[in-house]
């Protein structure tokens, strides 16, 4: 997923982007955070580094934090919260670093201004983020506030929905060209189809949100932000000349998906229908078929799902010739039941579940192989 994020950041014009296991980093300004929050589809938060420092004990942490000029970032009449990640042998309670940071910020502003802003757990105003591992600390302004992994349209999540940022990453990792059909059987609450529509229309996900953390930092100017939003809206397409189709056998799921699509403003470019996945209409012209079936948590469920995954493979072979087929699953054994040889297996994590996006080339007619032989079946069997 970080590969997608790195490519997104580079596409926005940022240079020297370094990738780590959980994040990407690069040089930028607090003003740049506006652009990142507006356009990023696969990110979770945009953190602006304030200070890195050595700190072995909670007292060290407090001393470093109180030296930061917080009065230049947090309005006296504002509100702030602190979030943190800590891996330090001195800490038994994960909430304690938050408390030390909060005390240092409040004490610093009180010493400079004679009063202090309110604070608490809500992340809808100024958000400070601490990363403290062993004897090294780093403190950031979380310019996103609430996570940008949620794109603001999913009012009805239905059952076990994909996070919006993960859905976008799956689509961007696929070989979909954004100009051909996108088919999503078993659509659930519609997240994949909605993200595909937003991508195809060049609609920035941040347009659906009205509040970000950077808006509550001293120095924020509303006019440049509104101008950026206006310019971004002009880049969006209204209509598409190909089809985005989403189906589900559950009528409640389709209703939820339609309402979510309406909230996102893309309901007019998605064709929804209630049917078994094998009855999903597959138009001429090719494109991508992306399915996110259940993974199964108990043995009985897994046994039942083996048949489902085999039927997905049959559906690919029978109905989807000329398309690229994708199955996203958190159960690698079930993925083998599709009965087709994947061309790629791309690793993702859905929360803590190790998942794969399996890519299948679904051929029609005869395909020439590298040794001059021919393969006449519609799809390449294992």
Secondary structure, 3 states (H helix, E strand, C coil): CHHHHHHHHHHCCCCCCEECCCCEECCCCCCHHHHHHHHCCCCCCCEEEEEEEECCCHHHHHHHHHCCCHHHCECCCCEEEEEEEEECCCCCCCCHHHHHHHHHHHHHHHHHHCCCCEECCCCCCEEEEEEEECCEEEEEEECCCCCCCCCCCCCCCCCCCCCHHHHHHHHHHCCCCCCCEEEECCCCCCHHHHHHHHHHCCCCHHHHCCCCHHHHECCCCHHHHHHHHHHHHHCCCCCCCCCEEEEECCHHHHHHHHHHHHHHCCHHHEEEEECCHHHCCCCCCCEEEEECCCCCCCHHHHHHHHHHHHHHHHHHHHHCCCCEEEEEECCHHHHHCCCECCCEEEEEEECCEEEEEEEEEECCCCEECCCCCEECCCECEC
